[in-house]
C-alpha cells in the first residue's frame, strides 16, 4: 500500500515536499487556501484541494484523520499554522510535522502537540555556515540543539590508520557510524577498518566534540 500524506501550505517548502513525496511513490493530498497554488499542484499531487484549514468542519470533510502524516507548511500566517495544528491534533492525526517561523512559534507548536517542528531557513543557515567554515565538512545535519551528524572528508592525517589506532571515540567523544568509499557505504565499520584516500567519514556527536575533532584531527 502507498503511504498517504497531506501537505497544507504550498509555498516553497510545502510544494517541494509534495513533489518529493510523489516522486518517492507516496499518495499526497496538497492543500492551500490559494486557488492559484492549488492549480499549480493539481497535476503533481494525487489530489489538490482549495481549503481553509482553520475550519475544523472543512478538515473533517477532507477525511484528514485518515492520513498517517500531515505536514503543516503554512508560510507567514502564524495564527493559521497554530490553529490548523491544534485542529489536526484534536481530530486525531497520528503524526504532525509543522514549519515554525521562529522559536516562540516552535514553543507553542510543541505545547499544543506537534510531533516534529522544523526551521528550514535557520537549519539551512547553520548548515551553510558549517560548510563554509571548513573545507573538510561536506554536509551537516542538526539532530538537536547540541548534537549533529556530519560528513567529513578524511585527509592525509588519517590515511593508513585503522579506527582502533585513531581511537577517535575515546579522544574526541564522537562516533564514526559509517564510511563512504567508492560509491559504497560501510555501515558500522569495524575497528580494524583502515582509512583510505578519498574516504568520507560519517560522524555523530555533540557539536562541541565534532568541532574539536575537525580542528585537531583534520588540520
Backbone torsions as a table, in degrees:
resi	resn	phi	psi	omega
1	UNK	NA	141.2	177.4
2	UNK	-69.7	143.4	172.4
3	UNK	-72.0	143.0	-176.6
4	UNK	-115.8	126.3	-179.8
5	UNK	-127.1	155.4	168.6
6	UNK	-125.2	137.5	178.1
7	UNK	-121.2	120.9	-179.2
8	UNK	-105.8	118.9	-176.6
9	UNK	101.4	109.5	-173.0
10	UNK	-110.1	42.7	172.6
11	UNK	-76.8	-156.7	-177.0
12	UNK	-61.0	-46.4	-178.6
13	UNK	-68.7	-53.2	-178.0
14	UNK	-59.9	-43.9	179.5
15	UNK	-62.3	-41.2	179.2
16	UNK	-64.7	-40.2	179.1
17	UNK	-64.1	-43.2	178.0
18	UNK	-57.0	-49.5	-177.6
19	UNK	-61.3	-43.3	-178.1
20	UNK	-68.5	-42.6	-179.9
21	UNK	-62.8	-42.8	178.3
22	UNK	-62.9	-43.3	179.8
23	UNK	-62.0	-28.9	-179.8
24	UNK	-87.6	3.2	174.2
25	UNK	93.2	12.3	179.8
26	UNK	-85.3	160.2	172.4
27	UNK	-94.6	125.7	-172.7
28	UNK	-130.6	127.7	169.1
29	UNK	-97.6	121.1	179.7
30	UNK	-100.2	127.8	-174.6
31	UNK	-128.6	135.4	175.0
32	UNK	-154.6	155.8	178.3
33	UNK	-78.6	-18.5	-179.4
34	UNK	-90.7	121.6	178.6
35	UNK	-61.3	-37.0	-178.9
36	UNK	-61.2	-45.0	179.0
37	UNK	-63.8	-42.0	-178.4
38	UNK	-63.9	-41.3	177.8
39	UNK	-60.6	-37.0	-179.1
40	UNK	-61.8	-33.2	-176.8
41	UNK	-105.4	5.6	-177.7
42	UNK	-61.3	-33.5	-179.2
43	UNK	-90.6	-4.7	-177.5
44	UNK	-103.4	-51.3	-178.2
45	UNK	-75.2	160.3	175.3
46	UNK	-62.4	-38.9	177.6
47	UNK	-149.2	138.4	179.0
48	UNK	-125.8	129.8	-172.0
49	UNK	-133.1	136.0	172.6
50	UNK	-89.7	120.5	-176.3
51	UNK	-158.1	150.4	172.1
52	UNK	-93.3	104.9	-173.0
53	UNK	-80.0	1.8	174.0
54	UNK	-87.2	0.7	178.1
55	UNK	-103.2	111.3	-175.5
56	UNK	-58.8	-39.9	-178.2
57	UNK	-64.2	-33.0	178.0
58	UNK	-66.9	-46.5	180.0
59	UNK	-63.1	-41.0	178.6
60	UNK	-63.8	-39.6	-178.9
61	UNK	-66.1	-23.2	177.7
62	UNK	-82.7	-4.9	-178.5
63	UNK	67.9	36.4	-172.0
64	UNK	-62.7	-28.0	-177.9
65	UNK	-71.5	-11.4	178.6
66	UNK	-81.1	-10.3	179.3
67	UNK	-86.5	135.6	-177.2
68	UNK	-74.3	-22.4	-176.9
69	UNK	-150.1	126.0	177.9
70	UNK	-118.6	130.4	177.8
71	UNK	-104.4	125.5	176.1
72	UNK	-103.4	103.9	-176.8
73	UNK	-115.5	36.3	-179.8
74	UNK	-64.2	135.8	-173.1
75	UNK	-70.3	-104.5	-170.7
76	UNK	-82.9	-19.1	-173.7
77	UNK	-81.7	89.3	-176.7
78	UNK	-63.6	-38.3	180.0
79	UNK	-61.1	-44.6	179.2
80	UNK	-64.1	-37.8	178.8
81	UNK	-62.2	-46.7	-178.6
82	UNK	-66.4	-48.1	-179.5
83	UNK	-61.1	-43.0	179.6
84	UNK	-61.6	-45.2	179.4
85	UNK	-61.4	-44.2	-179.7
86	UNK	-61.0	-44.6	179.8
87	UNK	-65.4	-43.0	178.8
88	UNK	-58.6	-41.4	179.9
89	UNK	-64.8	-45.1	-178.4
90	UNK	-65.9	-34.9	179.3
91	UNK	-69.2	-29.5	177.3
92	UNK	105.9	28.5	176.1
93	UNK	-65.2	129.4	-174.7
94	UNK	-60.7	-42.4	-178.1
95	UNK	-138.7	131.8	-178.3
96	UNK	-128.4	121.8	175.2
97	UNK	-111.9	132.4	-174.5
98	UNK	-129.9	139.5	173.9
99	UNK	-82.7	127.8	178.0
100	UNK	-102.7	145.5	177.1
101	UNK	-85.0	-31.6	-178.3
102	UNK	-158.8	179.8	-176.1
103	UNK	-65.8	-36.0	178.9
104	UNK	-65.4	-42.6	177.2
105	UNK	-59.0	-44.2	179.7
106	UNK	-60.0	-44.7	-179.1
107	UNK	-58.6	-43.3	179.5
108	UNK	-65.0	-45.2	-178.7
109	UNK	-60.0	-43.1	179.6
110	UNK	-67.7	-36.7	-179.7
111	UNK	-66.1	-33.5	-178.1
112	UNK	-92.3	2.3	169.4
113	UNK	112.2	10.9	175.1
114	UNK	-61.8	136.7	-178.5
115	UNK	-79.8	-32.6	-179.1
116	UNK	-146.6	137.2	178.0
117	UNK	-122.4	132.6	-179.5
118	UNK	-119.8	147.7	176.1
119	UNK	-121.3	80.8	-173.4
120	UNK	-55.9	-45.6	-177.0
121	UNK	-68.2	-44.9	-179.5
122	UNK	-64.1	-46.0	-178.1
123	UNK	-64.4	-39.9	177.6
124	UNK	-65.6	-37.9	177.7
125	UNK	-61.3	-44.1	179.2
126	UNK	-65.0	-41.5	-178.8
127	UNK	-61.5	-46.6	-179.9
128	UNK	-64.2	-42.1	-178.5
129	UNK	-62.1	-43.2	178.7
130	UNK	-64.7	-40.4	178.2
131	UNK	-66.0	-36.6	-178.3
132	UNK	-72.3	-29.6	-176.8
133	UNK	-76.3	-18.9	-176.2
134	UNK	-139.1	136.4	175.3
135	UNK	-75.7	-17.0	-175.3
136	UNK	-89.6	-28.9	-179.0
137	UNK	-80.5	116.7	-177.5
138	UNK	-92.0	-33.2	178.9
139	UNK	-153.1	155.4	-172.7
140	UNK	-143.3	125.2	179.6
141	UNK	-127.3	117.2	-179.6
142	UNK	-78.2	124.6	179.1
143	UNK	-94.0	-30.9	176.6
144	UNK	-158.9	-170.8	179.7
145	UNK	-65.1	-22.6	-174.0
146	UNK	-120.2	-16.7	-174.6
147	UNK	-119.3	144.7	-178.9
148	UNK	-142.8	165.8	172.0
149	UNK	-122.1	127.8	-177.4
150	UNK	-129.1	151.9	170.9
151	UNK	-100.6	119.7	-175.7
152	UNK	-118.4	130.0	178.9
153	UNK	-78.7	120.7	177.2
154	UNK	-66.6	148.8	177.3
155	UNK	-129.3	-171.5	-172.4
156	UNK	-62.3	-19.9	178.6
157	UNK	-70.9	-19.2	-177.5
158	UNK	-109.0	-19.5	-175.9
159	UNK	-56.4	136.2	173.6
160	UNK	87.7	-13.7	-179.8
161	UNK	-91.0	147.7	173.3
162	UNK	-84.1	164.1	179.1
163	UNK	-63.1	-35.8	-179.5
164	UNK	-69.1	-33.9	177.7
165	UNK	-69.0	-39.2	-179.6
166	UNK	-71.6	-32.8	175.5
167	UNK	51.1	45.5	-173.1
168	UNK	-64.0	-37.9	-178.8
169	UNK	-62.4	-46.1	-178.3
170	UNK	-69.8	-37.4	-175.0
171	UNK	-79.6	-33.8	-173.6
172	UNK	-124.6	-10.6	178.2
173	UNK	78.9	13.2	178.1
174	UNK	-112.2	158.7	-179.2
175	UNK	-117.6	134.5	171.6
176	UNK	-88.5	107.6	-174.3
177	UNK	-92.2	-17.6	178.3
178	UNK	-163.6	162.0	175.3
179	UNK	-129.5	127.6	173.1
180	UNK	-90.3	125.5	-177.9
181	UNK	-146.3	121.7	176.4
182	UNK	49.7	51.3	178.6
183	UNK	64.2	15.6	174.9
184	UNK	-118.0	155.4	178.9
185	UNK	-116.9	115.8	176.5
186	UNK	-92.8	104.4	-177.8
187	UNK	-87.4	140.0	-178.1
188	UNK	47.4	61.5	-177.8
189	UNK	-61.3	146.3	-179.4
190	UNK	-73.7	158.9	-177.2
191	UNK	-60.9	-25.7	-178.6
192	UNK	-87.3	0.7	179.2
193	UNK	-65.1	130.4	-177.4
194	UNK	-98.9	133.9	179.8
195	UNK	-72.2	132.3	-179.5
196	UNK	-115.9	161.0	176.7
197	UNK	-60.9	133.6	-179.8
198	UNK	93.7	-8.2	179.6
199	UNK	-66.7	145.3	171.6
200	UNK	-117.4	122.2	-178.2
201	UNK	-92.2	131.6	174.6
202	UNK	-100.1	112.6	-168.9
203	UNK	-116.9	138.6	176.8
204	UNK	-124.5	141.5	179.7
205	UNK	169.4	-175.0	177.6
206	UNK	-72.8	153.2	-179.3
207	UNK	-58.3	-37.9	-179.5
208	UNK	-63.9	-46.3	-178.0
209	UNK	-68.8	-39.4	178.5
210	UNK	-62.8	-42.7	179.5
211	UNK	-62.1	-41.5	-179.9
212	UNK	-64.3	-44.3	178.7
213	UNK	-61.4	-47.0	-178.2
214	UNK	-64.0	-38.7	-176.6
215	UNK	-72.9	-40.2	-173.3
216	UNK	-93.2	-29.1	-175.5
217	UNK	-94.0	-22.9	-169.8
218	UNK	-114.6	11.3	178.8
219	UNK	-122.4	NA	NA
